Structures are given as structure tokens and as C-alpha cells.
Amino acid sequence: MWLLLAFLSATLLGFYDVFKKKSLKDNAVLPVLFLNTFFSSLIFLPFILLSVYQPNVLGETIFNVPVAGWEQHKYIIIKSFIVLSSWIFGYFGMKHLPITIVGPINATRPVMVLVGAMLVFGERLNLYQWIGVMLAIASFFMLSRSGKKEGIDFKHNKWIFFIVLAAITGAISGLYDKYLMKSLNPMLVQSWYNVYQVFIMCPILLLLWWPKRKSTTPFRWDWTIILISIFLSAADFVYFYALSYDDSMISIVSMVRRGSVIVSFIFGALFFREKNLKSKAIDLILVLIGMIFLYLGTKYD
């Protein structure tokens, strides 16, 4: 069941990336990100309030948000800062780069999670996993060659650097999720980290964007901003629920979720009319083959 949930989360995540790309086109990044956190918190706020004031309504359902103290919330606040850091880097990178480049780079996150697990948790990689890591690294270098055809130099382009930082912090978030899910309720984490992100974004918006709003890209409303929040919230809910299963494996769930790149790549080709799709498709296939080897390595470890 948890594996099916991981595939569902991947599909929802793919549409999230598409709507994010659409919302950021010729738009101010920080207001879009703030509204994303705001609408996401509005989605979960009713569950928090019902769980506190009408506990019998949600009861033992998966939508119940347990009441927790500072001992639990301090870990969720840390989660909020990690995720928001990844999103800030990711949103700026997504705005300035083709989605057919961003997607495959993001797809290397499971490799980073695997290497992180090796360094942090003392896990060791087997032959299949090393092959997967090597294929992911090779695909990254091939993708840099595809990017050069569009005038994107991976070594000197700050937006590539931003996407890589987003992927690294996203991998850190994945490892942290593995730690959190051992002791915290999934709905508790997802509900409150969205709320905390709104409060974190307020000073960022006021200090970094508001004073310069007239000299930078102006903000314009786009209805896809709401769709970002809806699809992200749904994708994360299914993701956390999948991790709540005792036999679930974060390494496999993380890999399957990166399958979202297939959805974003298709939309990049059909709707955003991006270039050099043939060479990028080869890079993408290499990433996906690498994911298969990572799966095999986890299965036969």
C-alpha cells in the first residue's frame, strides 16, 4: 500500500512542479512562495482547530492532528526552516531555468539521500546502489552539456547553483523526515510546518521583497498559485502517510517520488515548448535507470 501511495505522491508532485513553473513565469518569486505557504496553511488549519476544539469529529482518523507540546514542536520548526530554505532556492531556480533541466537535477535527490544516510546513519552502499549513484552523477554531467546548447553554463550559472542547493536541502529534509516519522504523527508534522512557514516568510517578504518591489519583477496574481498549494499539500500528505507504515522504506519512497520528473518533463515539452528535448530525454532516462539500480540495491541489500 505504501508503495502505491508513493507513486500517487510522485504524480501529484509532478503537477505541483508544472503549476509552480507556470506561476513563476514573469512573476515575483517571494510573494508566490509566501502565498503558497499561506494557502497550504489554510488547507490544514481546519484540521488543527477541529482536532483541538472538536476532537470527536476526526477522532482516530488519519486527519486527526494530535495536540503536542514544545518538545515536539521545536523539531517541526526546524523542519519548516529546512523545507523553506529548499523552496526559496528551488523557486528562484525554477523561474530562471527550463523545467526540463530542473526536473532531472531534482531527480538526483534520492542519491543525495542515500549518500546522506551513509554518512549520517552509517549505512553502506552495495554494488547496485553504487551503480545508481554513478549513473546519476553521469546524467548530471550530460545534462550540463544539454544546458550549454541553451546558453546555460552549469559552472557559472547561479540558478543552477540554486537548484543544486535546493536538491541538497531537500535531501536533508528527506533524511530529517526519516528521523521525525519514528516518533511524530505525520499529520502533526505536515499541518504545523506549513503554519510555521507562514510566520517565517512574513519577515522575509517584508525585508527582502517589499522595499525593492518597484525595481524588480512585479507580482501578478495567477490562479495556478492556489493549485501549487493544493497539489503540494496532497502530495506531501500522501508521502507522510506512506512513511507512517511500519514496513515503508524512505529510500524507496524518495526514489519513487522523484518519478514526478516524468510529468514535469512531458508538460515542459508539450506546453512550455522547451528546447533540446532529445538530449535531455536521454539524460532523464539515465537518471531513471539509476533510480532502478538504487531500488534493486535497497531490495537486495
C-alpha positions in Angstrom: 0.0 0.0 0.0 2.8 2.5 0.9 4.4 1.9 -2.5 1.2 2.8 -4.3 0.9 5.9 -2.1 4.5 6.8 -3.1 3.5 6.6 -6.8 0.4 8.8 -6.2 2.6 11.3 -4.4 5.0 11.4 -7.4 2.2 12.1 -9.8 0.8 14.9 -7.6 4.3 16.3 -7.2 4.8 16.4 -10.9 1.7 18.6 -11.4 2.9 20.7 -8.5 6.1 21.5 -10.4 4.2 22.3 -13.5 1.9 24.8 -11.7 4.9 26.2 -9.9 6.7 26.9 -13.2 3.5 28.5 -14.6 3.0 30.7 -11.6 6.6 31.9 -11.6 6.7 32.9 -15.2 7.4 36.7 -15.3 6.4 36.9 -11.7 7.9 37.9 -8.4 9.3 34.8 -6.6 8.9 35.6 -2.9 5.2 36.7 -3.0 4.4 33.5 -4.9 6.2 31.4 -2.3 4.5 33.3 0.6 1.1 32.7 -0.9 1.9 29.0 -1.4 2.8 28.7 2.3 -0.3 30.8 3.2 -2.8 28.7 1.2 -1.2 25.5 2.4 -1.6 26.5 6.0 -5.3 27.4 5.3 -5.8 23.9 4.0 -4.6 22.3 7.2 -5.9 24.9 9.7 -9.4 23.4 9.9 -7.9 20.0 10.8 -5.8 21.6 13.6 -8.8 23.6 15.0 -11.2 20.6 14.8 -8.7 18.3 16.5 -8.3 20.8 19.4 -11.9 22.0 19.9 -13.9 19.1 18.5 -11.7 16.0 19.0 -14.5 13.6 18.5 -15.1 14.8 14.9 -11.8 13.5 13.5 -11.2 11.0 16.3 -9.0 8.2 15.2 -8.9 9.1 11.5 -5.8 9.9 9.6 -6.8 13.6 9.5 -6.6 14.0 13.3 -3.8 16.4 14.4 -2.6 15.3 17.9 -2.0 18.1 20.5 1.7 18.4 21.1 3.9 20.5 23.3 7.2 22.4 22.7 9.2 19.2 22.9 7.6 18.1 19.6 7.0 21.5 18.0 10.7 22.5 18.2 11.5 19.7 15.8 8.7 20.8 13.5 10.0 24.3 13.4 13.4 23.0 12.4 11.7 21.1 9.6 10.0 24.4 8.5 13.3 26.2 8.1 14.9 23.3 6.2 12.0 23.0 3.8 11.6 26.7 3.3 15.4 27.0 2.5 14.9 24.4 -0.2 11.9 26.1 -1.6 13.5 29.5 -1.8 16.4 28.2 -3.7 14.1 25.9 -5.8 11.6 28.7 -6.7 14.3 31.1 -7.9 16.0 28.3 -9.9 12.7 27.2 -11.4 11.8 30.7 -12.5 15.0 31.2 -14.5 15.6 27.7 -15.8 13.8 25.3 -18.2 11.7 22.8 -16.3 13.3 20.0 -18.4 16.6 20.9 -16.7 15.3 21.5 -13.2 13.4 18.2 -13.1 16.3 15.8 -13.8 18.5 17.7 -11.4 15.8 17.3 -8.7 15.6 13.7 -9.6 19.1 13.1 -8.2 17.8 13.8 -4.6 17.5 10.1 -3.8 21.2 9.7 -4.5 21.9 12.5 -2.0 19.6 10.9 0.5 21.4 7.6 0.1 24.8 9.2 0.4 23.5 11.2 3.4 22.2 8.0 5.0 25.6 6.5 4.5 27.4 9.5 6.2 24.8 10.2 8.9 23.3 6.9 9.7 26.4 4.8 8.9 24.6 2.9 6.1 26.8 1.2 3.4 26.2 1.1 -0.3 26.1 -2.2 -2.2 27.1 -2.7 -5.8 23.6 -1.9 -7.2 23.5 1.4 -5.2 26.9 2.4 -6.3 25.9 1.9 -9.9 22.8 4.0 -9.3 25.0 6.8 -7.8 27.4 6.7 -10.7 24.6 6.8 -13.3 23.1 9.8 -11.5 26.4 11.7 -11.5 27.0 10.8 -15.2 23.5 12.1 -16.0 24.2 15.4 -14.2 27.3 16.0 -16.4 25.4 15.0 -19.6 22.7 17.4 -18.5 25.3 20.2 -18.2 26.2 19.5 -21.9 22.5 19.8 -22.9 22.3 23.1 -20.9 25.2 24.6 -22.8 23.2 24.3 -26.0 20.7 26.8 -24.4 23.5 29.1 -23.1 23.3 27.7 -19.6 26.8 27.1 -18.1 26.5 24.8 -15.1 29.8 26.0 -13.7 28.9 29.7 -13.7 25.2 29.9 -13.7 23.9 30.9 -10.2 20.4 29.5 -10.9 21.9 26.0 -11.5 23.7 26.5 -8.1 20.4 27.4 -6.6 18.7 24.3 -7.9 21.6 22.1 -6.6 21.3 23.8 -3.2 17.5 23.2 -3.3 18.2 19.5 -4.1 20.7 19.2 -1.2 18.5 20.9 1.4 15.6 18.8 0.0 17.7 15.6 0.6 18.5 16.9 4.2 14.7 17.3 4.7 14.1 13.7 3.5 16.7 12.4 6.0 15.1 14.5 8.7 11.7 13.1 7.8 13.0 9.6 8.4 14.0 10.7 11.9 10.7 12.6 12.6 8.4 9.8 11.5 9.9 7.5 14.1 8.2 9.5 16.9 5.8 12.1 15.5 2.4 11.8 13.9 2.5 12.6 10.1 -0.5 15.0 10.2 1.1 16.8 13.2 4.3 17.5 11.2 2.6 18.5 7.9 0.0 20.7 9.5 2.2 22.7 11.7 5.3 23.0 9.5 3.0 24.8 6.9 1.7 27.2 9.6 5.2 27.9 10.9 6.4 28.6 7.3 3.9 31.5 7.0 5.4 33.2 10.1 8.9 32.6 8.8 8.0 34.0 5.3 6.5 37.3 6.7 9.8 38.9 7.7 11.5 37.6 4.6 8.8 39.1 2.4 8.8 42.5 4.3 12.6 42.8 4.5 13.8 41.4 1.1 10.9 41.9 -1.3 8.7 44.8 -0.2 11.4 47.6 -0.2 12.6 46.5 -3.7 9.2 45.6 -5.2 9.1 48.5 -7.6 12.5 47.9 -9.1 12.2 44.1 -9.5 9.8 41.8 -11.3 6.3 42.9 -10.3 3.9 40.5 -8.6 0.8 39.4 -10.6 -1.9 37.1 -9.4 -2.2 33.8 -11.1 -4.8 31.1 -10.2 -2.2 28.4 -10.5 -0.7 29.7 -7.3 -3.6 28.1 -5.4 -3.1 24.9 -7.4 0.5 24.9 -6.2 -0.7 24.7 -2.6 -3.4 22.1 -3.3 -1.2 19.7 -5.2 1.8 20.1 -2.9 -0.4 19.6 0.2 -1.9 16.5 -1.3 1.5 15.1 -2.4 3.0 15.7 1.0 0.0 14.2 2.8 0.2 11.0 0.8 4.0 11.0 1.3 3.9 11.3 5.1 1.1 8.7 5.2 3.2 6.3 3.2 6.1 6.8 5.6 3.8 6.1 8.6 3.6 2.4 7.5 5.9 0.3 9.6 7.4 -1.6 6.6 7.8 1.5 4.5 11.3 2.4 3.3 12.3 6.1 3.0 14.9 5.3 0.3 12.3 3.7 -2.0 9.6 6.3 -1.3 12.1 9.0 -2.0 13.1 7.4 -5.3 9.6 6.8 -6.4 8.7 10.4 -5.6 11.4 11.7 -8.0 9.4 10.0 -10.8 7.5 13.2 -10.7 10.1 14.4 -13.2 8.3 12.4 -15.9 5.1 14.5 -15.5 7.0 17.8 -15.5 9.2 16.8 -18.4 6.1 15.9 -20.5 4.5 19.3 -19.7 7.7 21.1 -20.4 7.8 19.5 -23.9 4.1 20.0 -24.7 3.1 23.3 -23.1 6.3 25.2 -22.3 7.8 24.3 -25.7 11.3 23.9 -24.3 14.3 23.0 -26.4 16.9 20.2 -26.9 14.3 17.7 -25.6 16.0 14.7 -27.3 19.3 15.1 -25.5 17.5 15.9 -22.2 15.3 12.8 -22.6 18.5 10.7 -22.8 19.7 12.4 -19.6 16.4 11.7 -17.9 16.4 8.1 -18.9 19.8 7.7 -17.4 18.5 9.2 -14.1 15.6 6.8 -14.1 17.8 3.8 -14.8 19.9 5.0 -11.9 16.8 5.1 -9.7 16.0 1.4 -10.7 19.5 0.4 -9.6 19.0 2.2 -6.3 15.7 0.3 -5.9 17.4 -3.0 -6.7 20.2 -2.2 -4.2 17.7 -1.5 -1.5 15.7 -4.6 -2.3 18.6 -7.0 -2.3 20.7 -5.3 0.5 
